[in-house]
Amino acid sequence: MKISAIVLAVGLLSTSAAFAQNAPSSDVSGDAGVTALAQADTPSYDGTMAPKTRAEVRQELVKAQNDGELAYLKKTVYAHH
C-alpha cells in the first residue's frame, strides 16, 4: 500500500513538472515585428502596465494601417475565410 502511494506520488510529481514550465517557445514564424509588438503590450508579472487611452489605441490602429501591419494580419489570420 505504501509503495503504491509512493509510486503514485512520484508519477504525479514527474508529470506536473512538464506543465509547470512557463518559458515561451522560440518564434519560428519569421515575423519578428509582430512578435515584438505582441510582447511589448504584455504586462509584467506584477501588473504595472497602465491601461491605454482611446487616443493611444486609435494611434496604434492608424500606425498599423499605414505601415501595412493590419493588411498583413488580415491576410494571414483570416486567409481561411
C-alpha positions as CSV (number, residue, x, y, z in Angstrom):
1,M,0.0,0.0,0.0
2,K,2.8,2.5,0.9
3,I,4.8,1.5,-2.2
4,S,1.9,2.2,-4.5
5,A,1.3,5.6,-2.8
6,I,4.9,6.5,-3.3
7,V,4.9,5.4,-6.9
8,L,1.7,7.4,-7.5
9,A,3.3,10.5,-5.8
10,V,6.5,10.2,-7.9
11,G,4.4,9.8,-11.0
12,L,2.3,12.9,-10.3
13,L,5.4,15.0,-9.5
14,S,7.2,13.9,-12.6
15,T,4.2,14.8,-14.9
16,S,3.4,18.1,-13.2
17,A,6.9,19.3,-13.9
18,A,6.2,19.3,-17.6
19,F,3.2,21.5,-17.2
20,A,4.9,23.9,-14.8
21,Q,7.3,25.1,-17.4
22,N,6.4,28.7,-18.4
23,A,9.3,29.6,-20.7
24,P,7.9,30.7,-24.1
25,S,9.0,28.7,-27.1
26,S,11.1,30.4,-29.8
27,D,9.2,32.1,-32.6
28,V,9.8,30.3,-35.9
29,S,7.1,32.2,-37.9
30,G,9.7,34.5,-39.3
31,D,7.9,37.8,-38.5
32,A,9.7,39.3,-35.5
33,G,7.9,42.6,-35.8
34,V,4.5,41.1,-34.9
35,T,6.1,39.1,-32.1
36,A,7.8,42.2,-30.7
37,L,4.6,44.2,-30.8
38,A,2.7,41.4,-29.0
39,Q,5.4,41.2,-26.3
40,A,5.5,45.0,-25.9
41,D,1.8,45.0,-25.0
42,T,2.2,42.2,-22.4
43,P,2.0,43.4,-18.8
44,S,4.7,42.4,-16.4
45,Y,4.0,39.8,-13.7
46,D,3.4,42.4,-11.1
47,G,0.7,44.1,-13.3
48,T,2.3,47.5,-13.5
49,M,1.1,48.2,-17.1
50,A,-1.3,51.1,-17.1
51,P,-4.4,50.8,-19.3
52,K,-4.3,52.5,-22.7
53,T,-6.4,55.5,-23.5
54,R,-8.7,55.7,-26.6
55,A,-6.3,58.1,-28.2
56,E,-3.4,55.6,-27.8
57,V,-5.4,52.8,-29.2
58,R,-6.5,54.9,-32.1
59,Q,-2.9,56.0,-32.8
60,E,-1.8,52.3,-32.8
61,L,-4.6,51.5,-35.2
62,V,-3.7,54.3,-37.6
63,K,0.0,53.3,-37.4
64,A,-0.9,49.6,-38.2
65,Q,-3.0,50.7,-41.2
66,N,-0.2,53.0,-42.5
67,D,2.7,50.5,-42.3
68,G,0.7,47.6,-43.7
69,E,0.6,45.6,-40.5
70,L,-3.2,45.5,-40.4
71,A,-3.4,44.3,-44.0
72,Y,-0.8,41.6,-43.3
73,L,-2.7,40.4,-40.2
74,K,-6.0,40.3,-42.2
75,K,-4.3,38.3,-44.9
76,T,-2.7,35.7,-42.6
77,V,-5.3,35.4,-39.8
78,Y,-8.4,35.4,-42.0
79,A,-6.9,33.7,-45.0
80,H,-9.1,30.6,-44.5
81,H,-12.5,32.5,-44.5
